[in-house]
Amino acid sequence: MADNKISKLVMIASSTGGPKALQSVVPFISKNLPAPVVIVQHMPKGFTTTLAGRLNEMSEIEVSEVVDGQYLENGHVYLAAGGKHLEIIQDRRGYFQFKENMSDPIGGLRPCANVTLKSLVSASLDYILCVVLTGMGADGYLGINELRGNHNIFTIAQNKETCVVYGMPRAIVEHGIADEVLPLEGIGKEINKKMGVH
């Protein structure tokens, strides 16, 4: 485990059309990002391993599938494993660690982004950047809305024109909690900018 304390976090939620969309976002994220990036992509078990490998090949920042119990490090992208819910917990020393569980799917989803987002409600983070990409339904909305109550967060929604399915981003936009709406190709660079990497 690296001894770097984490004060900022990037959370990305995506579903239908997400694997392709992520290939237009993750390769543009700087390897010097002073935060970890956690992606919850709706996928069954097995498929996320392949996707993580593909994204890692395409990107300068390291990308890997989440391993239960591992600690988060800055400058690393973690893809939630398909078929499991993912929580992020903080240990007594203040370090952040992944905790997977096999509780029931929520609205047919496991992993569900709301589960991961809600696990951060009591986390001591200075800044959370939430990104909602293409996908059916409204996963991500409830978790982001809950985080807004007690965290300094900024939310980016993918615009309608570049979505395969404009469901998840629309839920964020229509409920008035999207701070910025961007085309897919601008999101990776905006993540760097918001995290202070130019």
C-alpha positions as CSV (number, residue, x, y, z in Angstrom):
1,M,0.0,0.0,0.0
2,A,1.3,3.4,-0.9
3,D,1.5,5.8,2.0
4,N,-0.3,8.6,0.2
5,K,-3.4,9.9,2.0
6,I,-6.3,10.5,-0.3
7,S,-8.2,13.8,-0.1
8,K,-9.9,13.8,-3.5
9,L,-11.7,11.1,-5.5
10,V,-13.2,10.8,-9.0
11,M,-16.3,8.6,-9.3
12,I,-17.6,7.5,-12.8
13,A,-20.9,5.7,-13.3
14,S,-21.8,4.2,-16.7
15,S,-24.1,1.6,-18.2
16,T,-25.4,1.0,-21.8
17,G,-22.7,2.2,-24.2
18,G,-20.3,2.7,-21.3
19,P,-17.5,0.4,-22.3
20,K,-17.0,2.3,-25.6
21,A,-17.6,5.7,-23.8
22,L,-14.9,4.9,-21.2
23,Q,-12.4,4.4,-24.1
24,S,-13.0,8.0,-25.0
25,V,-12.5,9.2,-21.4
26,V,-9.9,7.1,-19.5
27,P,-7.0,7.4,-22.0
28,F,-7.2,11.2,-21.6
29,I,-6.8,11.1,-17.8
30,S,-3.3,12.1,-16.6
31,K,-1.2,9.5,-14.8
32,N,-0.3,12.4,-12.5
33,L,-3.9,12.8,-11.3
34,P,-3.8,13.6,-7.5
35,A,-6.7,11.3,-6.9
36,P,-7.9,7.7,-7.5
37,V,-10.6,7.2,-10.2
38,V,-13.3,4.6,-9.4
39,I,-15.6,3.4,-12.2
40,V,-18.8,1.5,-11.7
41,Q,-19.8,0.1,-15.1
42,H,-22.9,-2.1,-15.2
43,M,-21.5,-5.5,-16.4
44,P,-21.7,-9.1,-15.5
45,K,-18.9,-11.1,-13.9
46,G,-15.9,-11.7,-16.1
47,F,-16.5,-8.9,-18.6
48,T,-15.0,-6.2,-16.4
49,T,-11.6,-8.0,-16.3
50,T,-11.3,-7.7,-20.1
51,L,-12.5,-4.1,-20.1
52,A,-10.0,-3.1,-17.4
53,G,-7.2,-4.7,-19.5
54,R,-8.3,-2.9,-22.6
55,L,-8.4,0.5,-20.9
56,N,-5.0,-0.1,-19.3
57,E,-3.5,-0.8,-22.7
58,M,-4.9,2.4,-24.1
59,S,-4.1,4.7,-21.2
60,E,-1.0,6.3,-19.6
61,I,-2.7,6.1,-16.2
62,E,-2.8,2.6,-14.7
63,V,-6.1,0.8,-14.9
64,S,-7.1,-2.4,-13.0
65,E,-10.1,-4.3,-11.9
66,V,-10.9,-3.8,-8.2
67,V,-9.5,-6.5,-5.8
68,D,-11.5,-6.9,-2.6
69,G,-9.7,-5.4,0.4
70,Q,-7.1,-3.4,-1.6
71,Y,-6.3,0.2,-0.7
72,L,-6.9,3.1,-3.1
73,E,-4.0,5.0,-4.5
74,N,-3.8,8.4,-6.3
75,G,-3.1,8.2,-10.0
76,H,-4.8,4.9,-10.5
77,V,-8.1,3.9,-12.2
78,Y,-10.1,1.1,-10.6
79,L,-13.0,-0.7,-12.4
80,A,-15.6,-2.3,-10.1
81,A,-15.8,-6.0,-10.7
82,G,-18.9,-7.3,-12.5
83,G,-21.5,-9.2,-10.4
84,K,-20.5,-7.6,-7.1
85,H,-21.5,-4.4,-5.2
86,L,-18.6,-2.2,-4.3
87,E,-18.2,0.0,-1.2
88,I,-15.3,2.3,-0.3
89,I,-14.5,2.3,3.4
90,Q,-12.1,4.3,5.5
91,D,-9.9,2.5,8.1
92,R,-9.0,3.9,11.5
93,R,-5.8,5.5,10.0
94,G,-7.8,7.3,7.4
95,Y,-6.8,5.2,4.4
96,F,-9.5,4.1,1.9
97,Q,-10.1,0.5,1.1
98,F,-12.4,-1.4,-1.3
99,K,-15.0,-3.8,0.2
100,E,-17.1,-5.9,-2.2
101,N,-20.3,-7.7,-1.3
102,M,-22.8,-10.0,-2.8
103,S,-26.0,-8.4,-1.5
104,D,-29.0,-8.5,-3.8
105,P,-29.0,-6.5,-7.1
106,I,-30.6,-3.1,-6.8
107,G,-33.0,-2.6,-9.7
108,G,-31.4,-5.5,-11.4
109,L,-27.9,-3.9,-11.0
110,R,-24.8,-5.4,-9.4
111,P,-22.6,-3.4,-9.3
112,C,-24.8,-0.4,-8.6
113,A,-23.2,3.0,-8.6
114,N,-25.6,4.2,-5.9
115,V,-24.1,1.7,-3.5
116,T,-20.6,2.9,-4.0
117,L,-21.5,6.6,-3.9
118,K,-23.6,6.2,-0.7
119,S,-20.6,4.4,1.0
120,L,-18.7,7.7,0.8
121,V,-21.3,9.7,2.7
122,S,-19.2,9.7,5.9
123,A,-15.8,9.7,4.2
124,S,-13.4,12.5,5.1
125,L,-12.7,13.7,1.5
126,D,-12.1,17.3,0.6
127,Y,-13.5,17.0,-3.0
128,I,-15.5,14.4,-5.0
129,L,-15.8,14.7,-8.7
130,C,-18.8,12.6,-10.0
131,V,-19.1,11.8,-13.7
132,V,-22.3,10.2,-15.1
133,L,-22.0,8.7,-18.6
134,T,-24.4,7.0,-21.0
135,G,-26.8,4.5,-19.6
136,M,-30.3,3.3,-19.1
137,G,-32.2,4.2,-15.9
138,A,-31.1,6.6,-13.2
139,D,-28.3,4.9,-11.3
140,G,-26.0,7.4,-9.7
141,Y,-28.7,10.0,-9.0
142,L,-29.6,8.9,-5.5
143,G,-26.0,8.5,-4.4
144,I,-24.9,11.9,-5.8
145,N,-27.9,13.6,-4.3
146,E,-27.0,12.2,-0.9
147,L,-23.3,13.2,-1.2
148,R,-24.3,16.7,-2.0
149,G,-25.7,17.2,1.5
150,N,-22.3,16.9,3.3
151,H,-19.5,17.0,0.7
152,N,-17.8,19.4,-1.7
153,I,-18.8,17.7,-4.9
154,F,-18.9,18.6,-8.6
155,T,-21.0,16.6,-11.0
156,I,-20.4,16.2,-14.8
157,A,-23.1,14.7,-17.0
158,Q,-22.4,13.4,-20.5
159,N,-24.5,15.4,-23.0
160,K,-27.5,13.8,-24.8
161,E,-26.0,14.0,-28.3
162,T,-23.0,11.8,-27.4
163,C,-24.9,9.2,-25.3
164,V,-25.9,5.8,-26.6
165,V,-28.8,5.9,-24.0
166,Y,-29.6,9.3,-22.4
167,G,-31.0,7.9,-19.2
168,M,-28.5,8.2,-16.3
169,P,-27.1,11.6,-17.3
170,R,-30.7,12.9,-17.9
171,A,-31.7,12.0,-14.4
172,I,-28.8,14.1,-13.1
173,V,-29.6,17.0,-15.4
174,E,-33.4,17.0,-14.9
175,H,-33.1,16.9,-11.1
176,G,-30.8,20.0,-11.3
177,I,-27.7,18.4,-9.8
178,A,-25.4,18.5,-12.9
179,D,-22.9,21.2,-12.5
180,E,-21.6,20.8,-16.0
181,V,-22.9,19.0,-19.2
182,L,-20.2,18.0,-21.6
183,P,-19.8,16.0,-24.8
184,L,-18.0,12.7,-24.3
185,E,-14.7,13.8,-25.9
186,G,-14.3,16.7,-23.4
187,I,-14.8,14.7,-20.2
188,G,-11.3,13.2,-19.7
189,K,-9.6,16.6,-20.1
190,E,-12.2,18.2,-17.7
191,I,-11.4,15.6,-15.1
192,N,-7.7,16.6,-15.2
193,K,-8.6,20.3,-15.0
194,K,-10.9,19.9,-12.1
195,M,-8.2,17.9,-10.3
196,G,-5.6,20.6,-10.9
197,V,-3.7,18.9,-13.7
198,H,-3.1,21.0,-16.8
